[in-house]
Amino acid sequence: MPSLASTSLRERVFAYMRGQKAREPEALDRKKPANLIYDVDEVPPFIVQLGLSIQHIFMMSIGWLYVSVIANAVGATHTQTASLIRMSMLAGGLATIIQASRTAMGSGYLCPLSGSLTYMQPSIMAASSGGFPVLFGMVAIAGMISGLISRVVSRLRFLFPPEVTGLMISMSGLQLVALGCPRFVGLSGSQGAPGFRAVLVGVATLLAMLCATVWLKGKLQVMPMLLGIIAGFATALALGVLPWSEFLREFDEPWVSLPHRIPGGLSFHWALLLPFLIAALTANLKAVGDLTLCQKINDEEWKRTDMKSVSGGLLANGAGTLLSGLFGGVAQNTVSSSIGLELATGATSRVIALPTGLMVMALAFLPRITAMLAAMPTPVMGAMLIYAACFIILGGVQLLTSRMLDSRRIFVAGISLIFGLSVEISPQIYKDVPVALHPIFSSSTAFATVLVVLLGLFMRIGISKQGSLCFRPGRDNFERIHRFMEEQGATWGMRREVEVRAEHAVHETLASIATLNPFLREVDIVAEFDELSLKIALEYTGAAPDLASSAPTPEQLGTDEGIAALSGFMIRQYADRVTMRSRGMTSRIQLEFEH
C-alpha cells in the first residue's frame, strides 16, 4: 500500500470530494465504538461532510462571539470588529485543517479551533493599554509559548491522569451551560428578564435537535444541529424574536470582499507577558482535555492519553494562535462544543476538518453570509450550547470515573469542581485578584484546570509506586488480598478491569502454590505500578508450580495433575506475562499486566 507521503495532494482532495476512502497509512490500533457512524479514519459521503461542516461552523461561531466582546470592551469600530473576526476566521480555519493532520504538527483528530475565552481578559488588557498592535504582538507571543509547551508536554504524562482530564472536560461542558442557559431564555448579558417568545424559540430548537438525534436514521441522523438551526430561525422569524427587517438588513452587506488587517503592525508590552503566559498554560491544559476526549470517543478500548498525539495537537494550537496574531486576529484554542457535536452525531472523521476549515476561511471573504451567521437569534445559540454541553459533561464524567478513586483523587476532582463552579456562581469573590491572574479567575474552566493539576501534584506526596503484603496460607483468607488490591488500585488510579484480573491471578497463584507446598508458612507479595503496567511478584520458600500453556482435557480434570494444570492455565489467562525464577529453595513468580 502506498504511503501517505506518496499520495499526491490532488488525489487526496479528489478522494475527499468523492466521499471515497483516501489512501492512508494503516489505522492506529483502536477498536471502533458501536455508537460511532463514521470514526476518525472513515470518510463520509461528500454531502454528509458538508452538512457536518456547517454544524461545526456554527459551533465555532461561539469563538467569534468572544472576539466581538473583546472589540466592544476596547471601543472598536464596526469595521475593526469585522476585521478582527475575519482574520481570526482565516487563522482558525487553517489551524482546524492542520489539527486533523497526522504529522508532527497535528493531533490526527477532528478538533476545530476558534477564538478562545481563556485569552479574553489579557486580550482586552493588551488592546486597552497599547492598541491593536500590542494585542496582535502578544497573541503571536502566546502562539510561540504554546509551541514550546507542546515540545515538553509528552514528558508530563503524570500530570494528566483520567480524573484530571475528565474534570477538565466536564468543566468545559459546565461553562457551556453558564453561557447557554441565559441565552436559551433570550438573555445575552446580565440585564433584562427572560422572554416567553425567546423561550419558545429555544425549546423549538432544542426539541428539533433532540428528535433528530434520537429518532432520525440515515444521513439526517448526523445533522441534528443543522435541523435545529433551521427550526430555530423559522420559529424566531415567526414569533418576531428575529424581526424580518433586522434579518433582511444583513443582505445589505456585499457578497464578496477582501478581509483587511487593522493597520499598525506588531508591538509588545513585556508587562503583559505574565497574563499571556498564564492564559497560554491554561488554554493548553484545556486542549489536553479536549484531545483526550477525542481519543477516547474513537477507541472502545481506550486506556490512557496518547501524549504524542496531544503534543502535535498543542503545536497546531500554537501555530493557529501565532498565525492569528500575524494576520491580525485573536488567540485560538480547541472548541469543546464541537467535540460534543461529534459525540451527538457519531461522526468523528478527521476528513471533515478539510471542508470545515476551507469553508471557514471562505466565509472571511463573504461578509454577507458572515453577517447572517452573526444574526443568529440568542435562544438558538443557547439551545446549541446546551445540546453540546450534555455530551461534553457526561463524556468528562465517564473519563473521570474510568479509574478507581481513593480519597486523595476524590478531593482533587471535588475541590477543583467546587471552586471552578464558584467562578460562575459567585464571581464577586475574585474581583480583587491581581490583574495578571485574571485569565485564571475569569473562567471556571481555567480556574478548575489549574486547581486540578496543582492539587493532583500535591496529592501525589507520599504515594509509593510499590505496595507489599505478607500473606500466610492457612491463617489469612483471600479477603485480605481483595482489600490489598482495592486499596492499591484506588491509590494508583488503576483501571478496574486490570485490578480485577490481577486479583484473580494472585488468588489462583496462591492457591496453586499452597496446593504444591502444604507446609508453606508465608508468601511475600510486592505490587509495583507505573501507569503503563502493573507488576506483582510473589516470593516464598518452596517449589514453583508448573504453569501450563494449554487447558487440560476433560479427562485430565478428574486428577490432581489436571486441576493443577487448569490453575496454571488460568494464571496465564489472567496475566499478560508470567515469569518464574528459582534460587535454591526460594521461588519467585512475577505477574505482569498491561495498563
C-alpha positions in Angstrom: 0.0 0.0 0.0 1.4 3.4 -0.9 2.5 5.6 2.0 0.7 8.9 2.8 3.7 10.8 1.5 3.5 9.1 -1.9 -0.2 10.1 -2.3 -0.5 13.4 -4.1 -2.5 16.2 -2.6 -4.6 16.3 -5.7 -5.5 12.6 -5.4 -6.4 13.1 -1.7 -8.5 16.1 -2.3 -10.4 14.4 -5.1 -10.9 11.4 -2.8 -12.4 13.6 -0.1 -14.7 15.3 -2.6 -15.9 11.9 -4.0 -16.6 10.7 -0.4 -14.3 7.7 -1.0 -11.6 6.3 1.3 -8.4 8.2 0.7 -5.3 6.1 0.7 -3.9 6.3 4.3 -1.3 4.5 6.3 -2.5 1.7 8.5 -5.1 2.8 11.0 -3.9 3.1 14.6 -4.6 0.1 16.8 -8.0 1.1 18.0 -11.5 -0.5 18.2 -14.4 1.5 16.8 -17.1 2.2 19.4 -20.6 1.0 18.5 -22.1 4.5 18.8 -19.9 5.9 16.0 -21.3 6.1 12.5 -18.1 7.5 11.0 -15.0 7.1 13.1 -11.8 9.1 12.8 -10.4 7.1 9.9 -13.6 6.8 7.8 -14.7 9.1 5.1 -18.4 10.1 5.0 -20.1 10.9 1.7 -19.4 14.4 0.4 -22.9 15.7 1.1 -22.7 14.4 4.7 -19.3 16.1 5.1 -20.8 19.4 4.0 -23.7 19.1 6.5 -21.4 18.2 9.3 -19.0 21.0 8.4 -21.8 23.6 8.5 -22.8 22.4 12.0 -19.2 22.6 13.2 -19.0 26.2 11.8 -22.0 27.2 14.0 -20.2 25.7 17.0 -17.0 27.6 16.0 -19.0 30.9 15.8 -19.2 30.9 19.6 -15.5 31.8 19.4 -16.3 34.7 17.1 -18.7 36.0 19.8 -15.7 36.2 22.2 -13.9 38.4 19.5 -16.9 40.7 19.5 -16.8 41.0 23.3 -13.1 42.0 23.1 -13.7 44.5 20.4 -16.7 46.1 22.3 -14.7 46.3 25.5 -12.0 48.4 23.9 -14.4 50.6 21.9 -13.5 49.2 18.4 -15.5 50.4 15.4 -17.7 48.1 13.3 -15.0 47.9 10.7 -12.3 47.0 13.2 -14.6 44.3 14.8 -15.3 42.8 11.4 -11.6 42.8 10.6 -10.8 41.0 13.9 -13.4 38.4 13.3 -12.5 37.8 9.6 -8.8 37.5 10.3 -9.4 35.2 13.2 -11.6 33.0 10.9 -8.7 32.7 8.4 -6.3 31.5 11.2 -8.9 29.3 12.8 -9.9 27.6 9.5 -6.3 26.9 8.6 -5.5 25.6 12.1 -8.5 23.3 12.0 -7.1 21.6 8.9 -3.6 21.4 10.4 -5.0 20.0 13.7 -6.5 17.0 11.8 -3.2 16.0 10.1 -1.1 13.1 11.3 2.2 14.9 11.3 4.5 16.4 13.9 2.0 19.4 13.8 -1.4 18.0 14.3 -3.3 15.5 16.6 -4.9 13.5 13.8 -8.4 14.2 15.2 -11.3 16.4 14.2 -10.9 19.2 16.8 -11.8 22.6 15.3 -10.2 25.8 16.6 -11.8 29.2 17.1 -11.5 32.3 19.4 -10.7 31.4 23.0 -12.5 32.6 26.1 -9.3 31.9 28.2 -7.4 34.7 26.3 -10.3 37.2 26.6 -9.1 39.2 29.7 -5.4 39.5 28.7 -6.5 40.4 25.1 -8.7 43.3 26.5 -5.7 44.4 28.7 -3.4 44.4 25.7 -5.7 46.3 23.3 -6.6 48.8 26.1 -3.0 49.5 27.0 -1.4 49.7 23.6 -4.0 49.3 20.9 -4.4 46.5 18.4 -0.7 46.3 17.5 0.0 45.2 21.1 -2.8 42.7 21.0 -1.5 41.2 17.8 2.1 41.1 19.1 1.1 39.4 22.4 -1.1 36.9 20.6 1.8 36.0 18.4 4.0 35.5 21.6 1.2 33.3 23.1 1.4 31.2 20.0 5.1 30.7 20.4 4.6 29.8 24.1 2.1 27.2 23.1 4.5 25.8 20.6 7.2 25.5 23.3 4.7 23.8 25.7 3.9 21.3 23.1 7.5 20.2 22.9 7.7 19.2 26.6 4.1 18.0 27.3 4.9 14.4 26.3 7.1 14.2 29.3 4.4 15.3 31.6 2.0 12.4 31.3 1.9 12.1 35.1 0.1 15.5 35.2 -2.9 14.1 33.2 -4.4 11.0 34.8 -8.0 10.4 33.7 -9.5 12.1 36.8 -7.6 15.3 35.8 -8.5 15.3 32.1 -12.1 14.2 32.9 -12.6 17.1 35.2 -11.2 19.5 32.6 -13.6 18.2 30.0 -16.6 18.3 32.4 -15.8 21.9 33.4 -15.7 22.9 29.7 -19.2 21.5 29.4 -20.4 23.2 32.6 -19.0 26.5 31.2 -21.1 26.0 28.1 -24.1 25.7 30.5 -23.2 29.0 32.1 -23.1 30.6 28.6 -26.0 28.7 27.1 -28.8 28.9 29.8 -29.1 32.7 29.8 -29.1 32.8 26.0 -31.7 30.0 25.9 -34.2 32.4 27.5 -33.1 35.4 25.4 -30.5 37.0 27.7 -27.2 37.9 26.1 -25.9 39.8 29.2 -26.6 40.3 32.9 -29.5 42.8 32.2 -33.1 42.1 31.3 -35.6 39.4 32.0 -36.4 36.1 30.2 -38.9 36.4 27.4 -41.7 33.9 26.8 -41.2 34.0 23.0 -37.5 33.6 23.3 -38.0 30.5 25.5 -40.3 29.1 22.8 -37.6 29.6 20.2 -35.1 27.9 22.5 -37.4 25.0 23.2 -38.2 24.5 19.5 -34.5 24.5 18.6 -33.6 22.1 21.3 -36.6 19.7 20.6 -35.7 19.6 16.9 -32.1 18.6 17.7 -33.2 16.0 20.3 -35.7 14.4 18.0 -33.3 14.3 15.1 -30.6 12.6 17.3 -33.0 10.1 18.9 -35.4 9.1 16.1 -34.0 10.0 12.7 -32.0 7.4 10.7 -29.6 7.6 7.8 -27.8 10.7 6.7 -30.2 13.0 8.6 -29.2 11.4 11.9 -25.8 13.1 11.7 -27.3 16.6 11.0 -29.3 17.3 14.2 -27.8 20.7 14.8 -28.5 21.9 11.2 -32.1 20.8 11.6 -32.3 22.6 14.9 -30.9 25.8 13.5 -33.5 25.8 10.7 -36.3 25.2 13.2 -34.9 27.9 15.5 -34.6 30.5 12.7 -38.1 29.7 11.4 -39.6 30.0 14.9 -37.7 33.2 15.7 -38.9 34.8 12.5 -42.5 33.6 13.0 -42.7 34.9 16.6 -40.8 38.1 15.9 -37.8 37.3 18.1 -35.8 37.9 15.0 -37.6 40.8 13.2 -37.7 40.4 9.4 -36.3 43.9 9.0 -33.3 43.0 11.0 -32.8 39.7 9.1 -33.1 41.4 5.7 -30.7 44.1 6.8 -27.9 41.6 6.7 -28.4 41.4 2.9 -27.0 44.9 2.6 -23.5 43.6 3.1 -21.6 42.8 -0.1 -21.3 39.2 -1.2 -17.6 39.3 -1.6 -14.8 41.5 -0.2 -11.2 41.0 0.8 -10.6 40.9 4.6 -8.2 43.7 5.7 -5.9 43.6 8.7 -6.2 46.5 11.2 -3.1 48.6 10.4 -0.3 49.2 12.9 2.0 46.1 12.7 3.1 44.2 15.8 4.1 45.6 19.2 5.0 44.1 22.5 4.5 45.2 26.2 6.6 42.9 28.3 4.5 43.7 31.4 1.7 41.7 29.7 3.9 38.6 29.3 2.8 37.1 32.6 -1.0 37.3 31.8 -0.5 35.8 28.4 1.8 33.1 29.7 -0.9 32.1 32.3 -3.5 32.2 29.6 -1.4 30.0 27.3 -0.8 27.5 30.0 -4.5 27.2 30.9 -5.6 27.1 27.3 -3.2 24.3 26.6 -4.3 22.4 29.6 -7.9 22.7 28.4 -6.8 21.5 24.9 -5.2 18.4 26.5 -8.6 17.5 27.9 -10.4 18.1 24.6 -7.8 16.0 22.7 -8.0 13.2 25.3 -11.8 13.1 24.8 -11.2 12.9 21.0 -9.0 9.9 21.6 -11.4 8.2 24.0 -14.6 8.5 21.8 -12.7 7.0 18.9 -11.5 3.9 20.8 -13.7 1.4 22.6 -10.7 0.1 24.4 -9.1 3.4 25.3 -6.7 3.1 28.2 -4.7 6.4 28.5 -3.9 9.7 26.9 -1.7 9.4 23.8 0.8 12.2 24.6 2.4 12.1 21.1 -1.0 13.0 19.5 -1.5 15.7 22.2 1.9 17.1 21.6 1.1 17.5 17.9 -2.3 19.0 18.7 -0.8 21.6 21.0 1.7 22.5 18.3 -1.2 23.0 15.9 -2.9 25.2 18.5 0.3 27.3 18.9 0.5 27.6 15.1 -3.1 28.8 14.9 -2.6 31.4 17.6 0.7 32.6 16.1 -0.9 32.9 12.6 -3.8 34.7 14.1 -1.5 37.3 15.7 0.4 37.8 12.5 -2.8 38.0 10.4 -4.4 40.5 12.9 -6.8 38.2 14.9 -7.2 36.9 18.4 -5.8 33.8 20.1 -7.2 30.4 19.0 -8.0 27.2 21.0 -9.9 24.0 20.7 -13.7 24.2 20.5 -15.1 21.9 23.2 -18.7 22.2 21.9 -17.6 20.8 18.5 -16.4 17.6 20.3 -19.9 17.4 22.0 -21.3 17.7 18.4 -19.1 14.7 17.4 -20.4 12.6 20.3 -24.0 13.6 19.4 -23.8 12.8 15.7 -21.5 9.8 15.9 -19.3 11.4 13.2 -15.6 12.0 14.3 -14.0 11.6 10.9 -10.9 13.9 10.6 -11.7 14.3 6.9 -14.5 16.7 8.0 -11.7 19.1 9.1 -10.9 19.9 5.4 -14.2 21.2 4.2 -14.8 22.8 7.7 -11.6 24.7 7.6 -11.9 25.7 3.9 -15.5 26.9 4.5 -14.5 29.0 7.5 -11.7 30.6 5.5 -14.1 31.2 2.6 -16.5 32.9 5.0 -13.8 35.5 5.7 -14.3 36.7 2.1 -18.1 36.5 2.2 -19.3 39.3 4.6 -23.0 38.8 3.7 -23.1 35.2 4.8 -20.9 36.0 7.9 -23.4 38.8 8.8 -26.3 36.3 8.5 -24.4 33.9 10.8 -23.9 36.7 13.3 -27.7 37.4 13.2 -28.4 34.0 14.8 -31.1 34.5 17.5 -29.8 34.3 21.0 -32.1 31.4 22.1 -30.9 29.3 19.1 -27.3 29.8 20.2 -28.3 28.9 23.8 -30.0 25.7 22.7 -27.0 24.7 20.6 -24.7 25.2 23.7 -27.0 23.2 26.0 -27.2 20.4 23.4 -23.4 20.2 23.1 -22.9 20.5 26.9 -24.9 17.3 27.6 -22.3 15.2 25.7 -19.3 17.1 26.9 -20.2 16.9 30.6 -21.1 13.2 30.6 -18.1 12.4 28.4 -15.9 14.0 31.1 -17.6 12.2 33.9 -17.1 8.8 32.1 -13.4 9.6 31.7 -13.1 10.8 35.3 -14.7 7.6 36.6 -12.8 5.2 34.3 -10.2 4.7 37.0 -10.5 3.6 40.7 -10.6 6.6 43.0 -9.4 6.9 46.6 -10.0 9.8 48.9 -7.0 11.7 47.5 -8.3 11.6 44.0 -11.8 12.4 45.1 -10.6 15.5 46.8 -8.6 16.5 43.8 -11.6 16.3 41.5 -14.2 17.5 44.0 -12.3 20.6 45.3 -11.4 21.7 41.7 -15.0 21.2 40.6 -16.4 23.2 43.5 -14.1 26.2 43.2 -14.3 26.1 39.4 -18.1 26.4 39.7 -17.7 29.3 42.2 -16.4 31.5 39.4 -19.8 31.2 37.7 -21.9 31.2 40.9 -20.1 33.9 42.9 -17.7 35.8 40.6 -17.5 38.7 43.1 -15.3 36.6 45.3 -12.4 37.0 42.7 -13.0 40.7 41.7 -9.9 41.8 43.7 -7.3 39.3 42.4 -4.2 40.7 40.8 -4.6 41.8 37.2 -2.0 39.3 36.0 -4.1 36.4 37.3 -7.4 37.5 35.7 -7.0 34.9 32.9 -7.4 32.2 35.6 -10.1 33.6 37.7 -12.3 34.9 34.9 -13.1 31.4 33.6 -14.5 28.5 35.5 -12.7 26.1 33.2 -9.4 27.8 33.6 -9.6 28.0 37.4 -10.7 24.4 37.7 -8.0 23.2 35.3 -5.2 25.0 37.2 -6.5 23.7 40.5 -6.9 20.1 39.4 -3.3 20.0 38.1 -1.8 21.6 41.2 -3.9 19.6 43.6 -3.0 16.4 41.7 0.7 17.2 42.1 0.2 18.0 45.8 -1.8 14.8 46.5 1.0 12.7 44.9 3.1 13.4 48.0 3.5 10.2 50.0 2.3 7.8 47.3 4.7 5.0 46.6 5.0 3.1 43.4 5.2 -0.1 45.4 2.9 -1.8 47.8 3.7 -5.0 49.8 1.9 -7.7 51.7 2.9 -10.8 53.7 0.3 -13.5 53.1 0.2 -16.5 55.4 -1.7 -19.5 53.9 -3.9 -21.2 56.4 -4.1 -18.2 58.6 -5.1 -15.4 56.2 -8.1 -15.6 53.9 -8.4 -14.3 50.4 -10.4 -11.3 51.6 -7.1 -9.8 52.6 -5.8 -10.0 49.0 -9.0 -8.3 47.9 -8.6 -5.4 50.3 -4.9 -5.0 49.4 -5.7 -4.8 45.6 -8.6 -2.5 46.2 -6.5 -0.1 48.3 -3.5 -0.1 45.9 -5.8 0.2 42.8 -7.5 3.3 44.2 -4.3 4.8 45.3 -2.7 4.4 41.9 -5.8 5.1 39.9 -5.8 1.8 38.1 -8.4 0.7 35.7 -11.0 -1.5 37.4 -10.7 -4.2 34.8 -6.9 -4.6 35.4 -7.3 -4.6 39.2 -9.9 -7.4 38.9 -7.7 -9.5 36.6 -4.7 -9.0 38.9 -6.7 -10.0 42.0 -7.9 -13.2 40.3 -4.4 -14.0 39.1 -3.0 -13.6 42.6 -5.8 -15.8 44.1 -5.1 -18.5 41.6 -1.3 -18.3 42.0 -1.6 -18.5 45.8 -4.0 -21.5 45.6 -1.6 -23.3 43.2 1.4 -22.6 45.5 -0.4 -23.7 48.6 -1.5 -27.0 47.0 2.0 -27.7 45.9 3.6 -26.7 49.2 1.2 -27.8 52.0 3.6 -26.6 54.8 4.2 -23.2 53.3 4.3 -20.5 56.1 4.2 -17.2 54.2 4.3 -15.5 50.7 5.7 -12.0 50.2 3.7 -10.1 47.7 5.1 -6.9 46.1 3.0 -4.9 43.7 4.6 -2.2 41.5 2.7 0.3 39.3 3.9 2.8 36.7 0.8 3.8 34.7 1.8 1.6 31.7 1.9 -1.7 33.6 1.2 -3.4 36.9 3.8 -6.0 38.2 3.1 -8.3 41.1 5.8 -10.5 42.4 5.2 -13.5 44.8 8.2 -14.8 46.6 8.3 -17.7 49.0 10.3 -20.7 50.2 9.1 -23.8 48.3 8.7 -25.4 44.9 7.4 -23.5 41.9 4.2 -24.7 40.2 4.2 -25.8 36.6 2.1 -23.2 34.7 0.5 -25.0 31.8 0.2 -23.1 28.5 -2.9 -25.0 27.4 -6.1 -26.1 29.1 -6.3 -29.7 30.4 -8.6 -32.1 28.7 -11.9 -33.1 30.4 -10.4 -36.5 31.2 -7.5 -34.8 33.0 -9.7 -32.6 35.1 -10.5 -35.6 37.4 -6.9 -35.9 38.5 -4.8 -33.7 40.8 -2.4 -33.0 37.9 -5.3 -31.9 35.8 -6.6 -29.5 38.5 -3.0 -28.1 38.9 -2.7 -27.7 35.1 -6.1 -25.8 35.0 -4.9 -23.5 37.7 -1.7 -22.8 35.9 -3.5 -22.2 32.6 -5.9 -19.7 34.3 -3.0 -17.8 35.8 -1.6 -17.3 32.3 -5.0 -16.2 31.0 -5.4 -13.5 33.7 -1.8 -12.1 33.3 -0.3 -10.7 30.2 3.1 -12.1 31.1 4.3 -14.6 33.7 7.9 -15.3 34.6 9.3 -17.7 37.2 12.7 -18.0 38.8 14.1 -20.3 41.5 17.2 -20.0 43.5 17.8 -22.8 45.9 14.6 -23.2 47.9 13.4 -19.7 47.1 10.9 -19.3 44.2 9.7 -16.1 42.7 6.7 -15.7 40.3 6.1 -12.4 38.6 2.8 -11.5 37.1 2.6 -8.6 34.6 -0.5 -6.7 33.4 -0.6 -4.1 30.7 -2.4 -1.0 31.8 
